[in-house]
Amino acid sequence: AAAGAGGAAPAGAGVSALPIPADKELSDLQGRLWSVCFSDDFVRVYTCVRSKNQKKQQLRLEFRCERIAGEDGDAVVADVGLRFPAGVSALEVDASGLLPLATGALGERAAKVRATLGLAPFLVPALCTLAAEVQYTLTRGGAPERIASPLDLTLPSTTFLTHLPTSEDEIATYMADHAAELLTEQTAEAVTLQMPGRAAGDVASELPGLVGRCAGLCNLYGIQQQAPAQNKSQKFLMVARPPAASAQPSPLAGQVALPEAARVVCLCAGMPRDGSLDIKVTVKACRKDVCDDVSAQLVSVFRDLVEGRLRTVG
């Protein structure tokens, strides 16, 4: 999650900085975004990206695992652990390099476990899938068997962005000066989100707050480019910087930092309607995969905010 909206830059005439929620509200929203990262006949593991500490360069994840009650109901699952790939580690791993997810026999559901990762290996704001491994001991009437299975841990692209307070004039100048070298790629995506029972005027009044929550969750700084007007399209500008280059190369494949002056610029247009909201997102950057992944994450978060797990309107 992003930091709050502190350090807002002057937005310029006719525009205003978006109201980005405070850290606690963003953390509470992030805490609803659990997903399954592993499942077999005996164990299921969930993960949630909770928060990022920019100053300490740390990323906090949470995990929890549960027992799957299948046909082999007498089987005992114990000592569940997670091994991160080479080059990535958590402060909480034990002496063997495992993050303990459940110690001893696994009941119906284990408690949540925190993992604090260093951000140094992550240099690109693109979707990152870590090839981790889940391990557990399985006993089915005979000798215990140690099971090791691959686990894909996916971290959203916007996890690695840092919001960049700026003004519309500053970003317009940046786009004019760097379009030919650092904004050479773009991805656009449009989606219609259902808001049943909401009049277009209500949708219009809620739109800036909605975009502000999306910006905060995606580590972007947001500006509203024109004043809200009922039944009219509203335009927003969001901007962030990618991770800085490291003195040491990343141990992870494909993690090569973007140029020092690189930015990720997102244009968002929202059209309020009776019972729905049309959103169009356009992401500009110097790499196509970054544009694709940031665009997909923005649309996913908008959908969760309006229709899904993060719904706070209507």
MARPAGU-29166 format. One record per residue (C-alpha): residue in one letter; x, y, z; residue number from 0. Coordinates in steps of 0.1 Angstrom, whole numbers, plus 5000, padded with zeros to 4 digits. Layout:
{torse:A | X:X | Y:Y | Z:Z | mivo:NUM};
...
! end
This chain:
{torse:A | X:5000 | Y:5000 | Z:5000 | mivo:0};
{torse:A | X:5010 | Y:5036 | Z:4995 | mivo:1};
{torse:A | X:5017 | Y:5062 | Z:5021 | mivo:2};
{torse:G | X:4990 | Y:5088 | Z:5027 | mivo:3};
{torse:A | X:4986 | Y:5120 | Z:5007 | mivo:4};
{torse:G | X:5011 | Y:5140 | Z:5027 | mivo:5};
{torse:G | X:5034 | Y:5163 | Z:5007 | mivo:6};
{torse:A | X:5009 | Y:5173 | Z:4981 | mivo:7};
{torse:A | X:5023 | Y:5195 | Z:4954 | mivo:8};
{torse:P | X:5003 | Y:5225 | Z:4941 | mivo:9};
{torse:A | X:4980 | Y:5211 | Z:4916 | mivo:10};
{torse:G | X:4975 | Y:5242 | Z:4895 | mivo:11};
{torse:A | X:4945 | Y:5262 | Z:4884 | mivo:12};
{torse:G | X:4913 | Y:5243 | Z:4878 | mivo:13};
{torse:V | X:4927 | Y:5210 | Z:4892 | mivo:14};
{torse:S | X:4931 | Y:5196 | Z:4927 | mivo:15};
{torse:A | X:4950 | Y:5168 | Z:4944 | mivo:16};
{torse:L | X:4929 | Y:5137 | Z:4950 | mivo:17};
{torse:P | X:4919 | Y:5128 | Z:4985 | mivo:18};
{torse:I | X:4941 | Y:5098 | Z:4992 | mivo:19};
{torse:P | X:4931 | Y:5079 | Z:5023 | mivo:20};
{torse:A | X:4954 | Y:5077 | Z:5054 | mivo:21};
{torse:D | X:4977 | Y:5048 | Z:5059 | mivo:22};
{torse:K | X:4954 | Y:5030 | Z:5084 | mivo:23};
{torse:E | X:4925 | Y:5031 | Z:5059 | mivo:24};
{torse:L | X:4947 | Y:5018 | Z:5031 | mivo:25};
{torse:S | X:4961 | Y:4991 | Z:5053 | mivo:26};
{torse:D | X:4925 | Y:4980 | Z:5063 | mivo:27};
{torse:L | X:4916 | Y:4979 | Z:5026 | mivo:28};
{torse:Q | X:4947 | Y:4959 | Z:5017 | mivo:29};
{torse:G | X:4939 | Y:4935 | Z:5045 | mivo:30};
{torse:R | X:4908 | Y:4923 | Z:5025 | mivo:31};
{torse:L | X:4928 | Y:4913 | Z:4995 | mivo:32};
{torse:W | X:4937 | Y:4877 | Z:5003 | mivo:33};
{torse:S | X:4943 | Y:4853 | Z:4975 | mivo:34};
{torse:V | X:4952 | Y:4816 | Z:4972 | mivo:35};
{torse:C | X:4988 | Y:4810 | Z:4963 | mivo:36};
{torse:F | X:4989 | Y:4772 | Z:4968 | mivo:37};
{torse:S | X:4965 | Y:4743 | Z:4971 | mivo:38};
{torse:D | X:4967 | Y:4705 | Z:4969 | mivo:39};
{torse:D | X:4947 | Y:4676 | Z:4984 | mivo:40};
{torse:F | X:4958 | Y:4684 | Z:5020 | mivo:41};
{torse:V | X:4968 | Y:4721 | Z:5024 | mivo:42};
{torse:R | X:4957 | Y:4755 | Z:5011 | mivo:43};
{torse:V | X:4979 | Y:4786 | Z:5015 | mivo:44};
{torse:Y | X:4966 | Y:4822 | Z:5013 | mivo:45};
{torse:T | X:4986 | Y:4854 | Z:5010 | mivo:46};
{torse:C | X:4980 | Y:4891 | Z:5013 | mivo:47};
{torse:V | X:5003 | Y:4920 | Z:5004 | mivo:48};
{torse:R | X:4998 | Y:4943 | Z:5035 | mivo:49};
{torse:S | X:5021 | Y:4973 | Z:5034 | mivo:50};
{torse:K | X:5053 | Y:4988 | Z:5022 | mivo:51};
{torse:N | X:5078 | Y:5007 | Z:5043 | mivo:52};
{torse:Q | X:5096 | Y:5030 | Z:5018 | mivo:53};
{torse:K | X:5121 | Y:5043 | Z:5043 | mivo:54};
{torse:K | X:5132 | Y:5008 | Z:5055 | mivo:55};
{torse:Q | X:5128 | Y:4994 | Z:5020 | mivo:56};
{torse:Q | X:5106 | Y:4965 | Z:5033 | mivo:57};
{torse:L | X:5075 | Y:4948 | Z:5021 | mivo:58};
{torse:R | X:5051 | Y:4931 | Z:5046 | mivo:59};
{torse:L | X:5032 | Y:4901 | Z:5035 | mivo:60};
{torse:E | X:5009 | Y:4879 | Z:5055 | mivo:61};
{torse:F | X:5002 | Y:4842 | Z:5050 | mivo:62};
{torse:R | X:4978 | Y:4817 | Z:5065 | mivo:63};
{torse:C | X:4972 | Y:4780 | Z:5058 | mivo:64};
{torse:E | X:4944 | Y:4757 | Z:5063 | mivo:65};
{torse:R | X:4938 | Y:4719 | Z:5062 | mivo:66};
{torse:I | X:4917 | Y:4706 | Z:5034 | mivo:67};
{torse:A | X:4894 | Y:4678 | Z:5045 | mivo:68};
{torse:G | X:4894 | Y:4653 | Z:5017 | mivo:69};
{torse:E | X:4888 | Y:4616 | Z:5013 | mivo:70};
{torse:D | X:4919 | Y:4608 | Z:5033 | mivo:71};
{torse:G | X:4905 | Y:4623 | Z:5065 | mivo:72};
{torse:D | X:4928 | Y:4604 | Z:5089 | mivo:73};
{torse:A | X:4960 | Y:4619 | Z:5073 | mivo:74};
{torse:V | X:4979 | Y:4643 | Z:5096 | mivo:75};
{torse:V | X:4995 | Y:4674 | Z:5082 | mivo:76};
{torse:A | X:5022 | Y:4691 | Z:5103 | mivo:77};
{torse:D | X:5051 | Y:4716 | Z:5103 | mivo:78};
{torse:V | X:5040 | Y:4737 | Z:5072 | mivo:79};
{torse:G | X:5067 | Y:4760 | Z:5059 | mivo:80};
{torse:L | X:5074 | Y:4783 | Z:5030 | mivo:81};
{torse:R | X:5108 | Y:4786 | Z:5013 | mivo:82};
{torse:F | X:5114 | Y:4818 | Z:4993 | mivo:83};
{torse:P | X:5135 | Y:4816 | Z:4961 | mivo:84};
{torse:A | X:5172 | Y:4823 | Z:4961 | mivo:85};
{torse:G | X:5178 | Y:4861 | Z:4965 | mivo:86};
{torse:V | X:5146 | Y:4867 | Z:4984 | mivo:87};
{torse:S | X:5143 | Y:4862 | Z:5021 | mivo:88};
{torse:A | X:5121 | Y:4873 | Z:5050 | mivo:89};
{torse:L | X:5132 | Y:4885 | Z:5084 | mivo:90};
{torse:E | X:5110 | Y:4859 | Z:5100 | mivo:91};
{torse:V | X:5126 | Y:4827 | Z:5084 | mivo:92};
{torse:D | X:5141 | Y:4801 | Z:5108 | mivo:93};
{torse:A | X:5176 | Y:4787 | Z:5108 | mivo:94};
{torse:S | X:5168 | Y:4763 | Z:5079 | mivo:95};
{torse:G | X:5155 | Y:4792 | Z:5057 | mivo:96};
{torse:L | X:5119 | Y:4783 | Z:5061 | mivo:97};
{torse:L | X:5091 | Y:4807 | Z:5070 | mivo:98};
{torse:P | X:5070 | Y:4786 | Z:5095 | mivo:99};
{torse:L | X:5033 | Y:4787 | Z:5085 | mivo:100};
{torse:A | X:5021 | Y:4761 | Z:5111 | mivo:101};
{torse:T | X:5042 | Y:4744 | Z:5138 | mivo:102};
{torse:G | X:5031 | Y:4709 | Z:5148 | mivo:103};
{torse:A | X:4999 | Y:4694 | Z:5136 | mivo:104};
{torse:L | X:4978 | Y:4716 | Z:5114 | mivo:105};
{torse:G | X:4942 | Y:4720 | Z:5126 | mivo:106};
{torse:E | X:4914 | Y:4735 | Z:5105 | mivo:107};
{torse:R | X:4932 | Y:4768 | Z:5101 | mivo:108};
{torse:A | X:4965 | Y:4782 | Z:5114 | mivo:109};
{torse:A | X:4970 | Y:4818 | Z:5126 | mivo:110};
{torse:K | X:4982 | Y:4845 | Z:5102 | mivo:111};
{torse:V | X:5020 | Y:4847 | Z:5098 | mivo:112};
{torse:R | X:5039 | Y:4878 | Z:5088 | mivo:113};
{torse:A | X:5068 | Y:4879 | Z:5063 | mivo:114};
{torse:T | X:5089 | Y:4910 | Z:5059 | mivo:115};
{torse:L | X:5108 | Y:4910 | Z:5026 | mivo:116};
{torse:G | X:5136 | Y:4934 | Z:5016 | mivo:117};
{torse:L | X:5127 | Y:4954 | Z:4985 | mivo:118};
{torse:A | X:5163 | Y:4956 | Z:4971 | mivo:119};
{torse:P | X:5158 | Y:4927 | Z:4945 | mivo:120};
{torse:F | X:5127 | Y:4942 | Z:4930 | mivo:121};
{torse:L | X:5137 | Y:4969 | Z:4904 | mivo:122};
{torse:V | X:5108 | Y:4968 | Z:4879 | mivo:123};
{torse:P | X:5072 | Y:4979 | Z:4885 | mivo:124};
{torse:A | X:5058 | Y:4948 | Z:4867 | mivo:125};
{torse:L | X:5039 | Y:4918 | Z:4879 | mivo:126};
{torse:C | X:5065 | Y:4896 | Z:4897 | mivo:127};
{torse:T | X:5059 | Y:4859 | Z:4903 | mivo:128};
{torse:L | X:5083 | Y:4843 | Z:4928 | mivo:129};
{torse:A | X:5090 | Y:4806 | Z:4924 | mivo:130};
{torse:A | X:5087 | Y:4796 | Z:4961 | mivo:131};
{torse:E | X:5081 | Y:4762 | Z:4977 | mivo:132};
{torse:V | X:5057 | Y:4750 | Z:5003 | mivo:133};
{torse:Q | X:5068 | Y:4721 | Z:5026 | mivo:134};
{torse:Y | X:5049 | Y:4700 | Z:5051 | mivo:135};
{torse:T | X:5050 | Y:4666 | Z:5068 | mivo:136};
{torse:L | X:5023 | Y:4642 | Z:5059 | mivo:137};
{torse:T | X:5014 | Y:4611 | Z:5079 | mivo:138};
{torse:R | X:4990 | Y:4586 | Z:5064 | mivo:139};
{torse:G | X:4991 | Y:4555 | Z:5086 | mivo:140};
{torse:G | X:5028 | Y:4548 | Z:5081 | mivo:141};
{torse:A | X:5060 | Y:4567 | Z:5084 | mivo:142};
{torse:P | X:5058 | Y:4605 | Z:5081 | mivo:143};
{torse:E | X:5066 | Y:4619 | Z:5046 | mivo:144};
{torse:R | X:5081 | Y:4653 | Z:5039 | mivo:145};
{torse:I | X:5062 | Y:4669 | Z:5010 | mivo:146};
{torse:A | X:5077 | Y:4698 | Z:4989 | mivo:147};
{torse:S | X:5057 | Y:4714 | Z:4962 | mivo:148};
{torse:P | X:5062 | Y:4746 | Z:4941 | mivo:149};
{torse:L | X:5043 | Y:4777 | Z:4951 | mivo:150};
{torse:D | X:5039 | Y:4807 | Z:4928 | mivo:151};
{torse:L | X:5039 | Y:4839 | Z:4949 | mivo:152};
{torse:T | X:5026 | Y:4868 | Z:4928 | mivo:153};
{torse:L | X:5033 | Y:4904 | Z:4937 | mivo:154};
{torse:P | X:5013 | Y:4931 | Z:4918 | mivo:155};
{torse:S | X:5031 | Y:4956 | Z:4897 | mivo:156};
{torse:T | X:5020 | Y:4986 | Z:4917 | mivo:157};
{torse:T | X:5036 | Y:4971 | Z:4948 | mivo:158};
{torse:F | X:5069 | Y:4985 | Z:4936 | mivo:159};
{torse:L | X:5058 | Y:5020 | Z:4927 | mivo:160};
{torse:T | X:5063 | Y:5051 | Z:4949 | mivo:161};
{torse:H | X:5038 | Y:5079 | Z:4947 | mivo:162};
{torse:L | X:5053 | Y:5112 | Z:4934 | mivo:163};
{torse:P | X:5037 | Y:5144 | Z:4945 | mivo:164};
{torse:T | X:5036 | Y:5167 | Z:4915 | mivo:165};
{torse:S | X:5015 | Y:5193 | Z:4896 | mivo:166};
{torse:E | X:4997 | Y:5191 | Z:4863 | mivo:167};
{torse:D | X:5021 | Y:5216 | Z:4848 | mivo:168};
{torse:E | X:5051 | Y:5196 | Z:4860 | mivo:169};
{torse:I | X:5038 | Y:5164 | Z:4845 | mivo:170};
{torse:A | X:5029 | Y:5181 | Z:4813 | mivo:171};
{torse:T | X:5064 | Y:5194 | Z:4810 | mivo:172};
{torse:Y | X:5078 | Y:5160 | Z:4818 | mivo:173};
{torse:M | X:5056 | Y:5144 | Z:4791 | mivo:174};
{torse:A | X:5067 | Y:5170 | Z:4765 | mivo:175};
{torse:D | X:5104 | Y:5166 | Z:4774 | mivo:176};
{torse:H | X:5105 | Y:5128 | Z:4777 | mivo:177};
{torse:A | X:5078 | Y:5114 | Z:4754 | mivo:178};
{torse:A | X:5103 | Y:5102 | Z:4728 | mivo:179};
{torse:E | X:5125 | Y:5083 | Z:4753 | mivo:180};
{torse:L | X:5107 | Y:5075 | Z:4785 | mivo:181};
{torse:L | X:5070 | Y:5073 | Z:4775 | mivo:182};
{torse:T | X:5073 | Y:5053 | Z:4744 | mivo:183};
{torse:E | X:5048 | Y:5026 | Z:4754 | mivo:184};
{torse:Q | X:5012 | Y:5027 | Z:4765 | mivo:185};
{torse:T | X:4983 | Y:5005 | Z:4774 | mivo:186};
{torse:A | X:4946 | Y:5015 | Z:4775 | mivo:187};
{torse:E | X:4918 | Y:4995 | Z:4790 | mivo:188};
{torse:A | X:4881 | Y:5004 | Z:4794 | mivo:189};
{torse:V | X:4856 | Y:4988 | Z:4818 | mivo:190};
{torse:T | X:4820 | Y:4993 | Z:4829 | mivo:191};
{torse:L | X:4814 | Y:4989 | Z:4866 | mivo:192};
{torse:Q | X:4780 | Y:4982 | Z:4879 | mivo:193};
{torse:M | X:4766 | Y:5005 | Z:4907 | mivo:194};
{torse:P | X:4729 | Y:4994 | Z:4909 | mivo:195};
{torse:G | X:4705 | Y:5018 | Z:4925 | mivo:196};
{torse:R | X:4729 | Y:5047 | Z:4922 | mivo:197};
{torse:A | X:4719 | Y:5078 | Z:4902 | mivo:198};
{torse:A | X:4745 | Y:5094 | Z:4879 | mivo:199};
{torse:G | X:4748 | Y:5124 | Z:4901 | mivo:200};
{torse:D | X:4757 | Y:5102 | Z:4931 | mivo:201};
{torse:V | X:4782 | Y:5083 | Z:4910 | mivo:202};
{torse:A | X:4798 | Y:5116 | Z:4899 | mivo:203};
{torse:S | X:4801 | Y:5129 | Z:4935 | mivo:204};
{torse:E | X:4817 | Y:5096 | Z:4946 | mivo:205};
{torse:L | X:4842 | Y:5093 | Z:4917 | mivo:206};
{torse:P | X:4870 | Y:5115 | Z:4931 | mivo:207};
{torse:G | X:4871 | Y:5096 | Z:4963 | mivo:208};
{torse:L | X:4870 | Y:5063 | Z:4944 | mivo:209};
{torse:V | X:4900 | Y:5073 | Z:4922 | mivo:210};
{torse:G | X:4918 | Y:5085 | Z:4953 | mivo:211};
{torse:R | X:4914 | Y:5052 | Z:4970 | mivo:212};
{torse:C | X:4926 | Y:5034 | Z:4939 | mivo:213};
{torse:A | X:4956 | Y:5057 | Z:4937 | mivo:214};
{torse:G | X:4965 | Y:5051 | Z:4973 | mivo:215};
{torse:L | X:4962 | Y:5014 | Z:4970 | mivo:216};
{torse:C | X:4984 | Y:5014 | Z:4939 | mivo:217};
{torse:N | X:5011 | Y:5038 | Z:4952 | mivo:218};
{torse:L | X:5002 | Y:5066 | Z:4928 | mivo:219};
{torse:Y | X:4998 | Y:5103 | Z:4934 | mivo:220};
{torse:G | X:4966 | Y:5116 | Z:4919 | mivo:221};
{torse:I | X:4953 | Y:5149 | Z:4905 | mivo:222};
{torse:Q | X:4918 | Y:5157 | Z:4893 | mivo:223};
{torse:Q | X:4921 | Y:5176 | Z:4861 | mivo:224};
{torse:Q | X:4886 | Y:5192 | Z:4860 | mivo:225};
{torse:A | X:4859 | Y:5199 | Z:4886 | mivo:226};
{torse:P | X:4832 | Y:5173 | Z:4890 | mivo:227};
{torse:A | X:4801 | Y:5178 | Z:4869 | mivo:228};
{torse:Q | X:4770 | Y:5157 | Z:4870 | mivo:229};
{torse:N | X:4766 | Y:5134 | Z:4840 | mivo:230};
{torse:K | X:4800 | Y:5146 | Z:4826 | mivo:231};
{torse:S | X:4832 | Y:5128 | Z:4822 | mivo:232};
{torse:Q | X:4858 | Y:5135 | Z:4849 | mivo:233};
{torse:K | X:4895 | Y:5132 | Z:4842 | mivo:234};
{torse:F | X:4923 | Y:5123 | Z:4865 | mivo:235};
{torse:L | X:4961 | Y:5121 | Z:4863 | mivo:236};
{torse:M | X:4981 | Y:5097 | Z:4884 | mivo:237};
{torse:V | X:5019 | Y:5095 | Z:4886 | mivo:238};
{torse:A | X:5046 | Y:5074 | Z:4903 | mivo:239};
{torse:R | X:5083 | Y:5066 | Z:4901 | mivo:240};
{torse:P | X:5097 | Y:5031 | Z:4897 | mivo:241};
{torse:P | X:5124 | Y:5017 | Z:4920 | mivo:242};
{torse:A | X:5158 | Y:5033 | Z:4919 | mivo:243};
{torse:A | X:5187 | Y:5014 | Z:4904 | mivo:244};
{torse:S | X:5208 | Y:4993 | Z:4928 | mivo:245};
{torse:A | X:5245 | Y:4992 | Z:4932 | mivo:246};
{torse:Q | X:5243 | Y:4955 | Z:4930 | mivo:247};
{torse:P | X:5225 | Y:4936 | Z:4903 | mivo:248};
{torse:S | X:5193 | Y:4918 | Z:4914 | mivo:249};
{torse:P | X:5195 | Y:4881 | Z:4919 | mivo:250};
{torse:L | X:5160 | Y:4878 | Z:4903 | mivo:251};
{torse:A | X:5157 | Y:4873 | Z:4865 | mivo:252};
{torse:G | X:5144 | Y:4902 | Z:4845 | mivo:253};
{torse:Q | X:5149 | Y:4928 | Z:4873 | mivo:254};
{torse:V | X:5168 | Y:4955 | Z:4855 | mivo:255};
{torse:A | X:5160 | Y:4990 | Z:4867 | mivo:256};
{torse:L | X:5143 | Y:5015 | Z:4845 | mivo:257};
{torse:P | X:5162 | Y:5047 | Z:4835 | mivo:258};
{torse:E | X:5167 | Y:5072 | Z:4864 | mivo:259};
{torse:A | X:5143 | Y:5097 | Z:4851 | mivo:260};
{torse:A | X:5116 | Y:5072 | Z:4842 | mivo:261};
{torse:R | X:5080 | Y:5077 | Z:4855 | mivo:262};
{torse:V | X:5048 | Y:5058 | Z:4852 | mivo:263};
{torse:V | X:5020 | Y:5082 | Z:4841 | mivo:264};
{torse:C | X:4983 | Y:5071 | Z:4843 | mivo:265};
{torse:L | X:4954 | Y:5089 | Z:4827 | mivo:266};
{torse:C | X:4920 | Y:5080 | Z:4840 | mivo:267};
{torse:A | X:4886 | Y:5091 | Z:4827 | mivo:268};
{torse:G | X:4854 | Y:5083 | Z:4844 | mivo:269};
{torse:M | X:4819 | Y:5087 | Z:4830 | mivo:270};
{torse:P | X:4791 | Y:5085 | Z:4856 | mivo:271};
{torse:R | X:4758 | Y:5069 | Z:4845 | mivo:272};
{torse:D | X:4726 | Y:5058 | Z:4862 | mivo:273};
{torse:G | X:4735 | Y:5025 | Z:4878 | mivo:274};
{torse:S | X:4771 | Y:5022 | Z:4864 | mivo:275};
{torse:L | X:4804 | Y:5038 | Z:4859 | mivo:276};
{torse:D | X:4825 | Y:5038 | Z:4828 | mivo:277};
{torse:I | X:4863 | Y:5039 | Z:4835 | mivo:278};
{torse:K | X:4891 | Y:5042 | Z:4810 | mivo:279};
{torse:V | X:4927 | Y:5038 | Z:4821 | mivo:280};
{torse:T | X:4957 | Y:5047 | Z:4800 | mivo:281};
{torse:V | X:4992 | Y:5039 | Z:4813 | mivo:282};
{torse:K | X:5023 | Y:5054 | Z:4798 | mivo:283};
{torse:A | X:5059 | Y:5042 | Z:4805 | mivo:284};
{torse:C | X:5091 | Y:5031 | Z:4788 | mivo:285};
{torse:R | X:5083 | Y:4994 | Z:4789 | mivo:286};
{torse:K | X:5053 | Y:4977 | Z:4775 | mivo:287};
{torse:D | X:5051 | Y:4950 | Z:4803 | mivo:288};
{torse:V | X:5050 | Y:4978 | Z:4829 | mivo:289};
{torse:C | X:5021 | Y:4995 | Z:4810 | mivo:290};
{torse:D | X:5002 | Y:4962 | Z:4807 | mivo:291};
{torse:D | X:5007 | Y:4951 | Z:4843 | mivo:292};
{torse:V | X:5000 | Y:4985 | Z:4859 | mivo:293};
{torse:S | X:4969 | Y:4990 | Z:4837 | mivo:294};
{torse:A | X:4956 | Y:4955 | Z:4847 | mivo:295};
{torse:Q | X:4962 | Y:4962 | Z:4884 | mivo:296};
{torse:L | X:4944 | Y:4995 | Z:4883 | mivo:297};
{torse:V | X:4914 | Y:4980 | Z:4866 | mivo:298};
{torse:S | X:4914 | Y:4951 | Z:4891 | mivo:299};
{torse:V | X:4915 | Y:4975 | Z:4920 | mivo:300};
{torse:F | X:4887 | Y:4997 | Z:4906 | mivo:301};
{torse:R | X:4866 | Y:4966 | Z:4901 | mivo:302};
{torse:D | X:4872 | Y:4955 | Z:4937 | mivo:303};
{torse:L | X:4864 | Y:4990 | Z:4950 | mivo:304};
{torse:V | X:4831 | Y:4992 | Z:4932 | mivo:305};
{torse:E | X:4819 | Y:4957 | Z:4928 | mivo:306};
{torse:G | X:4840 | Y:4934 | Z:4950 | mivo:307};
{torse:R | X:4860 | Y:4929 | Z:4981 | mivo:308};
{torse:L | X:4868 | Y:4966 | Z:4987 | mivo:309};
{torse:R | X:4833 | Y:4979 | Z:4980 | mivo:310};
{torse:T | X:4827 | Y:5011 | Z:4999 | mivo:311};
{torse:V | X:4800 | Y:5028 | Z:4977 | mivo:312};
{torse:G | X:4763 | Y:5023 | Z:4975 | mivo:313};
! end
